[in-house]
Amino acid sequence: MNTLSRVGIALLASGVGLALASVPTLPAFSGMASLSDGWEPLEFPKIDEHTQYQLVQEDGRQVVRADTAGGASGLITRLDLDPGKSLDLSWQWKVSNVFKKGDAGKKSGDDYPARIYVAFQFQPEKAGFFERAKRKAVEVLFGETLPGKALNYIWANKQPVGRFIPNAYTEDTMMVAVNSGDGQAGQWVSVTRDIVADYRKAFGEAPPPIVGIAIMSDSDNTGEKATAWYGDLAFKPRSD
């Protein structure tokens, strides 16, 4: 399935992004009474089997547990955020296992026990005619606007940590392996990424505004099973 299409169509499905002059506080899983407190379901056309998300107590704190078994869906929070010259995104996550058939370089292996999307605003002035026409068709059919480029931070199977891998479906999405393999399965892992630096490395230019952040555990291509736990995500401007 085309990753851009399945995420893009749902990512901006309804509502207006929250425009803030300063760095926003992302809705914290640790303080929620319900997952609807700042996050929304991210579901895709033609995928009937969804990942199951729930708030659970894990290792003394409240986190999100995701169980995927041959399906795909996610949770998103919407933004309208200028990332400036540098902006860190930090989180903690844990997975039960990686997928034996997972392979970030192939369409058949484009599944991950845990991933985080950072979606950016579409820039029509930098797109070709056919790209603009495709997006216009989506807008007419669905009444929505697709985001532009995206970074996917993934818990990979075989890719080395730190590698940037073009998405198997679209050149507008870059996969970034921030963890890899089963070596740390069952352990909480802390991750911090400079979104601006990663975007520059991935696409060779400064990023436009961020329009959404999504967490997702999916296995619709490989048909495998995994459980992931997501702790709070947080933005932090860099002082250096």
C-alpha positions as CSV (number, residue, x, y, z in Angstrom):
1,M,0.0,0.0,0.0
2,N,1.2,3.5,-0.7
3,T,2.4,4.9,2.6
4,L,2.0,8.5,1.6
5,S,-1.6,7.9,0.5
6,R,-2.7,5.9,3.5
7,V,-1.2,8.4,6.0
8,G,-1.7,11.5,4.1
9,I,-5.5,11.1,3.4
10,A,-6.2,10.4,7.1
11,L,-3.7,12.8,8.6
12,L,-5.6,15.9,7.7
13,A,-9.0,14.3,7.5
14,S,-10.9,16.9,9.6
15,G,-10.5,19.8,11.9
16,V,-8.1,22.7,11.8
17,G,-4.5,22.4,13.0
18,L,-3.5,24.3,16.2
19,A,-1.4,27.2,15.1
20,L,1.0,28.2,17.8
21,A,3.8,30.8,17.9
22,S,5.8,28.8,20.4
23,V,6.7,25.1,20.6
24,P,3.5,23.2,21.6
25,T,3.2,20.7,24.3
26,L,2.2,17.4,22.7
27,P,-0.7,15.6,24.4
28,A,0.9,13.4,27.1
29,F,-0.2,9.8,27.2
30,S,0.8,9.7,30.9
31,G,-1.8,12.2,31.9
32,M,-4.8,11.2,29.7
33,A,-8.1,9.9,30.9
34,S,-8.8,8.8,27.3
35,L,-6.9,8.4,24.0
36,S,-9.2,11.0,22.5
37,D,-7.6,13.7,24.7
38,G,-5.6,15.2,21.9
39,W,-5.0,12.1,19.7
40,E,-7.3,10.8,16.9
41,P,-7.6,7.4,15.1
42,L,-5.6,7.2,11.9
43,E,-7.3,4.6,9.7
44,F,-6.9,3.8,6.1
45,P,-9.2,2.9,3.2
46,K,-9.4,-0.8,2.3
47,I,-7.7,-1.9,5.5
48,D,-10.3,-3.5,7.8
49,E,-7.9,-4.9,10.3
50,H,-6.7,-2.2,12.7
51,T,-4.0,-2.0,15.3
52,Q,-5.4,-1.9,18.8
53,Y,-4.4,1.0,20.9
54,Q,-5.1,1.4,24.6
55,L,-3.8,3.2,27.7
56,V,-2.1,0.8,30.1
57,Q,0.0,0.9,33.2
58,E,3.5,-0.4,32.2
59,D,6.6,-0.2,34.5
60,G,4.9,2.2,36.9
61,R,3.5,4.7,34.4
62,Q,0.7,5.2,31.9
63,V,1.7,4.6,28.3
64,V,0.0,3.6,25.0
65,R,0.1,-0.1,24.1
66,A,-0.3,-1.0,20.5
67,D,-1.1,-4.6,19.3
68,T,-0.8,-5.3,15.6
69,A,-1.6,-8.6,13.9
70,G,-1.8,-8.2,10.1
71,G,-3.4,-4.8,10.1
72,A,-2.6,-1.1,10.2
73,S,-3.8,2.0,11.9
74,G,-2.3,4.7,14.1
75,L,-3.0,7.7,16.3
76,I,-2.3,11.3,15.3
77,T,-2.2,14.8,16.7
78,R,-2.4,17.8,14.4
79,L,-0.1,20.8,14.4
80,D,0.8,23.9,12.5
81,L,4.3,24.4,13.7
82,D,7.3,26.2,12.3
83,P,10.3,24.1,13.5
84,G,12.8,27.0,13.1
85,K,16.5,26.3,12.8
86,S,16.5,23.3,15.1
87,L,13.9,21.3,17.0
88,D,14.3,18.1,19.0
89,L,11.6,15.5,19.3
90,S,12.1,13.0,22.1
91,W,10.2,9.9,23.1
92,Q,10.5,6.5,24.7
93,W,9.3,3.2,23.2
94,K,9.5,-0.5,23.6
95,V,8.7,-3.4,21.3
96,S,8.1,-7.1,21.8
97,N,9.9,-8.1,18.6
98,V,10.7,-7.0,15.1
99,F,9.2,-8.6,11.9
100,K,11.1,-11.4,10.3
101,K,9.9,-10.3,6.9
102,G,10.3,-6.6,7.6
103,D,12.5,-4.7,5.1
104,A,12.4,-1.0,4.8
105,G,13.7,-1.1,1.2
106,K,10.8,-3.2,-0.1
107,K,7.0,-2.7,-0.4
108,S,6.4,-6.2,0.9
109,G,8.4,-5.4,4.0
110,D,7.1,-1.9,4.8
111,D,5.9,-2.7,8.3
112,Y,7.3,-1.8,11.7
113,P,6.4,-2.8,15.2
114,A,6.8,0.9,16.1
115,R,7.2,4.1,14.1
116,I,6.6,7.8,14.4
117,Y,5.6,10.0,11.5
118,V,6.5,13.7,11.3
119,A,4.5,15.1,8.4
120,F,5.2,18.5,6.8
121,Q,3.2,21.0,4.9
122,F,2.9,20.5,1.2
123,Q,4.8,23.1,-0.9
124,P,2.9,23.5,-4.3
125,E,5.5,25.9,-5.6
126,K,8.1,23.1,-5.5
127,A,6.0,20.4,-7.0
128,G,5.6,19.4,-10.7
129,F,2.4,19.6,-12.7
130,F,1.5,15.9,-12.2
131,E,2.1,16.0,-8.5
132,R,-0.1,19.0,-8.1
133,A,-2.8,17.4,-10.3
134,K,-2.7,14.2,-8.2
135,R,-3.1,16.1,-5.0
136,K,-5.9,18.2,-6.5
137,A,-7.8,15.0,-7.4
138,V,-7.5,13.8,-3.8
139,E,-8.9,17.2,-2.6
140,V,-11.8,17.0,-5.0
141,L,-12.6,13.3,-4.1
142,F,-12.1,13.5,-0.4
143,G,-12.3,17.2,0.5
144,E,-8.9,17.0,2.1
145,T,-5.3,18.2,1.5
146,L,-2.4,15.8,1.6
147,P,0.6,16.8,3.6
148,G,3.9,17.1,1.8
149,K,7.1,15.3,2.7
150,A,7.5,13.2,5.8
151,L,10.1,11.7,8.1
152,N,9.4,8.2,9.5
153,Y,11.4,7.2,12.5
154,I,11.3,3.4,12.6
155,W,12.3,0.5,14.7
156,A,13.8,-1.4,11.8
157,N,14.5,-5.1,11.3
158,K,17.8,-5.2,9.4
159,Q,18.7,-1.6,8.6
160,P,21.7,-0.2,10.6
161,V,20.8,2.4,13.2
162,G,21.2,5.9,11.7
163,R,20.5,4.9,8.1
164,F,18.2,7.0,6.0
165,I,16.2,4.8,3.6
166,P,13.9,6.2,0.8
167,N,10.4,4.8,1.3
168,A,9.6,2.0,-1.1
169,Y,6.4,3.7,-2.2
170,T,7.2,7.4,-2.5
171,E,10.2,9.7,-2.7
172,D,8.4,12.2,-0.5
173,T,8.9,10.0,2.6
174,M,12.2,9.1,4.2
175,M,12.6,6.3,6.7
176,V,15.1,6.8,9.5
177,A,16.2,3.8,11.5
178,V,16.6,4.9,15.1
179,N,16.5,1.4,16.5
180,S,17.1,-2.0,14.7
181,G,16.8,-5.6,15.5
182,D,15.7,-7.6,18.5
183,G,18.7,-6.8,20.7
184,Q,16.7,-4.2,22.7
185,A,13.3,-5.9,22.4
186,G,11.5,-5.8,25.8
187,Q,13.4,-2.8,26.9
188,W,12.5,0.9,27.1
189,V,14.6,2.9,24.6
190,S,14.9,6.7,24.7
191,V,15.2,8.5,21.4
192,T,15.9,12.2,20.6
193,R,16.1,13.5,17.0
194,D,16.7,17.0,15.6
195,I,13.8,17.1,13.1
196,V,15.3,20.1,11.2
197,A,18.7,18.4,10.8
198,D,17.1,15.1,9.7
199,Y,14.9,16.9,7.2
200,R,17.8,18.7,5.7
201,K,19.7,15.4,5.4
202,A,16.7,13.7,3.9
203,F,15.6,16.3,1.4
204,G,18.4,18.8,1.1
205,E,16.6,21.9,2.3
206,A,15.0,23.5,5.3
207,P,11.7,22.1,6.4
208,P,8.3,23.7,6.0
209,P,5.8,23.8,8.9
210,I,5.0,20.5,10.7
211,V,1.4,19.6,10.2
212,G,1.1,16.4,12.2
213,I,2.7,13.7,14.4
214,A,1.5,10.1,14.3
215,I,2.4,7.0,16.2
216,M,1.9,3.7,14.3
217,S,2.4,0.0,14.6
218,D,1.5,-1.9,11.4
219,S,1.8,-5.3,9.9
220,D,-0.5,-5.4,6.9
221,N,2.3,-6.2,4.4
222,T,4.1,-8.9,6.4
223,G,1.1,-10.3,8.3
224,E,3.2,-10.7,11.4
225,K,2.4,-9.8,15.1
226,A,4.0,-7.4,17.5
227,T,3.3,-5.3,20.6
228,A,4.7,-1.9,21.1
229,W,4.5,0.6,24.0
230,Y,4.8,4.3,23.5
231,G,5.7,6.8,26.2
232,D,5.2,10.6,26.0
233,L,6.5,12.5,23.0
234,A,7.9,16.0,23.6
235,F,9.2,18.8,21.5
236,K,12.2,20.8,22.8
237,P,13.9,23.8,21.1
238,R,17.7,23.5,21.0
239,S,19.7,26.1,22.9
240,D,22.9,25.6,20.9
